[in-house]
Amino acid sequence: MRAAGLVGGEAERLSLKEAALLNRTEQGERAGGVPKVREKDETAPLRDYTASRGSLDTPLLVLTLLILTLGVLMVLSASYARAYYMGRSPAYFFRRQLLFAVTGTVLMILVSHVPLRVYRRWSMWILAVSAILLGLVLLIGVEENGARRWLDLGITTFQPSELCKLAVILSFASMSCSLRKEMRTFRLGVLPFAGILLVIALMQ
């Protein structure tokens, strides 16, 4: 009996609290008031999602490896006849592409463990270096098939536009983080990015 009385008293107190809360809400609505909603603090530090999901994005890695495998197989399908007529092994271009694919995969895994703050710190420097290399292409670049796109490094050739793609991604991501409060404005949310792309396009 005592337990039942305690339960009944607790239920009565909860009902009184709910009635009081409902009464205050109705009075606020009649007075034209709007319930106060807690606003999100945009200046609060961003959550470190790396700590919750780990340092490796498994779905992205699987998709990347799948696309890479399909690409290597397409190289084999398209090049074995040409390699044979050139007097080489039919798998010559396939083995070469496979070596590049394995090397690139290892490098991808290594750079994925570099902290993001490092990329953010060096992103603008990488963009500046890529712009300088694009300028060198216009001066001393190697022309192949009517296009001047490469720099001769002696043992191989290098295409600065590939580095420029990475530099644009890193620098734009860094700028978006730095200017996140002004990204909706035309002056800071559009002009700097459009200007960088315009300069790069003119140097191609």
SULNOR-V473411 format. One record per residue. N is the residue number from 1. PHI is phi in degrees with one decimal (* if undefined). PSI is psi as a letter, one per 20 degrees, with the letter a starting at -180 (NA if undefined). Layout:
n: <N & N>
phi: <PHI & PHI>
psi: <PSI & PSI>
This chain:
n: <1 & 2 & 3 & 4 & 5 & 6 & 7 & 8 & 9 & 10 & 11 & 12 & 13 & 14 & 15 & 16 & 17 & 18 & 19 & 20 & 21 & 22 & 23 & 24 & 25 & 26 & 27 & 28 & 29 & 30 & 31 & 32 & 33 & 34 & 35 & 36 & 37 & 38 & 39 & 40 & 41 & 42 & 43 & 44 & 45 & 46 & 47 & 48 & 49 & 50 & 51 & 52 & 53 & 54 & 55 & 56 & 57 & 58 & 59 & 60 & 61 & 62 & 63 & 64 & 65 & 66 & 67 & 68 & 69 & 70 & 71 & 72 & 73 & 74 & 75 & 76 & 77 & 78 & 79 & 80 & 81 & 82 & 83 & 84 & 85 & 86 & 87 & 88 & 89 & 90 & 91 & 92 & 93 & 94 & 95 & 96 & 97 & 98 & 99 & 100 & 101 & 102 & 103 & 104 & 105 & 106 & 107 & 108 & 109 & 110 & 111 & 112 & 113 & 114 & 115 & 116 & 117 & 118 & 119 & 120 & 121 & 122 & 123 & 124 & 125 & 126 & 127 & 128 & 129 & 130 & 131 & 132 & 133 & 134 & 135 & 136 & 137 & 138 & 139 & 140 & 141 & 142 & 143 & 144 & 145 & 146 & 147 & 148 & 149 & 150 & 151 & 152 & 153 & 154 & 155 & 156 & 157 & 158 & 159 & 160 & 161 & 162 & 163 & 164 & 165 & 166 & 167 & 168 & 169 & 170 & 171 & 172 & 173 & 174 & 175 & 176 & 177 & 178 & 179 & 180 & 181 & 182 & 183 & 184 & 185 & 186 & 187 & 188 & 189 & 190 & 191 & 192 & 193 & 194 & 195 & 196 & 197 & 198 & 199 & 200 & 201 & 202 & 203 & 204>
phi: <* & -63.5 & -63.4 & -63.0 & -65.7 & -64.9 & -63.1 & -64.6 & -64.6 & -64.9 & -64.4 & -66.2 & -65.3 & -63.2 & -64.0 & -63.2 & -65.8 & -64.8 & -65.4 & -65.0 & -65.0 & -64.8 & -64.5 & -64.5 & -65.9 & -65.1 & -64.2 & -66.4 & -67.8 & -65.6 & -83.5 & 83.6 & -81.0 & -120.2 & -53.7 & -74.9 & -108.4 & -71.0 & -85.1 & -76.8 & -83.5 & -72.6 & -86.6 & -66.4 & -62.0 & -69.7 & -71.7 & -82.7 & -71.9 & -62.0 & -67.5 & -87.2 & -103.8 & 89.4 & -85.1 & -122.2 & -89.9 & -61.4 & -58.9 & -64.5 & -63.6 & -64.0 & -64.1 & -63.0 & -65.9 & -64.9 & -64.8 & -63.7 & -63.3 & -61.6 & -63.9 & -64.7 & -66.1 & -66.4 & -63.0 & -61.8 & -65.5 & -92.1 & -119.3 & -66.8 & -68.1 & -64.0 & -63.0 & -65.3 & -71.4 & -82.5 & 84.0 & -106.5 & -65.6 & -56.4 & -98.0 & -59.8 & -68.1 & -63.9 & -64.3 & -65.1 & -67.2 & -64.2 & -62.5 & -62.9 & -65.8 & -65.9 & -61.7 & -65.1 & -66.1 & -63.0 & -63.9 & -61.9 & -66.4 & -65.9 & -71.4 & -68.3 & -92.7 & -77.1 & -59.0 & -62.5 & -63.5 & -68.7 & -63.2 & -66.5 & -69.8 & -102.8 & -61.5 & -70.1 & -66.5 & -63.5 & -64.2 & -65.3 & -64.5 & -64.2 & -65.6 & -64.4 & -65.6 & -63.8 & -65.6 & -65.7 & -60.9 & -66.0 & -95.7 & -127.0 & -69.5 & -91.0 & -98.9 & -134.7 & 55.6 & 79.5 & -123.2 & -102.0 & -133.2 & -122.5 & -112.2 & -85.9 & -100.9 & 94.8 & -86.7 & -160.5 & -113.3 & -130.7 & -106.0 & -60.6 & -63.5 & -68.1 & -66.3 & -65.2 & -60.0 & -64.6 & -63.7 & -64.4 & -62.6 & -66.3 & -67.8 & -66.9 & -64.6 & -64.5 & -65.1 & -64.2 & -70.8 & -69.9 & -108.8 & -62.6 & -78.1 & -112.0 & -66.4 & -85.2 & -92.4 & -72.9 & -66.8 & -111.1 & -92.3 & -127.3 & -57.0 & -59.8 & -69.9 & -64.9 & -64.4 & -63.1 & -64.3 & -64.6 & -61.2 & -63.8 & -63.7 & -70.1 & -89.8 & -77.2>
psi: <g & g & g & h & h & g & g & g & h & g & h & g & g & h & g & h & g & h & g & g & g & h & g & h & g & h & h & h & h & h & j & j & q & p & p & p & p & p & q & p & o & i & i & q & q & q & p & n & i & h & h & h & i & r & i & p & n & g & g & h & g & g & g & g & h & g & h & g & g & h & g & h & h & h & g & g & h & i & i & h & g & g & h & g & i & i & j & r & p & h & j & g & h & g & h & g & h & h & g & h & g & g & g & h & g & g & h & g & h & g & h & i & i & p & q & h & h & g & h & h & h & j & g & h & g & h & g & g & g & h & h & g & h & h & h & h & h & h & g & k & q & p & p & p & k & j & p & n & i & q & p & o & j & f & i & r & q & p & o & h & h & g & h & h & g & g & h & g & g & g & h & h & g & g & h & h & g & h & k & h & h & j & h & i & q & h & h & i & i & g & g & g & g & h & g & g & h & g & g & g & h & h & i & NA>
